[in-house]
Structures are given as C-alpha cells and as structure tokens.
C-alpha cells in the first residue's frame, strides 16, 4: 500500500514537469544552454546562417491531460527571439478497466 502511494505521488510530481508547462519559463534573450536547462535535450535542430531553431516533438502539453504537442525555440545570434507550440494533438486518456471479483 505504501509503495502504491509513493508511486502515485511520484507520477503526480512528474506530470507537472511537461514541456508544455515548462515552455512558459523560456524568455526572449535566453541562450541555447539556458533553454536546454529548462526544457531538456531537444529532438531536432536546424541552423541557417545566424538563425537556429530547436524542436521538442510529441511532448505532453500538460500534466493533466494526454494531449501532445510540438514546441519550437528560435535563436538569432545565439539568443531566443521566438518560442512556442506548433501542432497540439488531442489524445484520449488511456483506457482503464476495472475488474471486479
């Protein structure tokens, strides 16, 4: 019983650590290293001249649902100039069954 309670608490704490919620901690002027400290390792990176964009793909939008989205951060000369979400995909909650004996 105690293990189940601890596991449930851990899941709740981790649920609040979604990319969709963390993106609000990104600010213009931040460096790439600062953004990675906030959001974690990106899934993609594109560079063109002095512009760079990193992408976080198929990440949870919030800790209270199952929606997933893509998030982007754009840098010019190594500083954040734009950030936000791309497509958010709605997904139903996983099917949970109750077995009665």
Secondary structure, 3 states (H helix, E strand, C coil): CHHHHHHHHHHHHHHCCCHHHHHHHCCCCCCHHHHHHHHCCCCEEEEECCEEEEEEEEEECCCCCCCEEEEEEEEECCEEEEEEEEEEECCCCCCCCCCCC
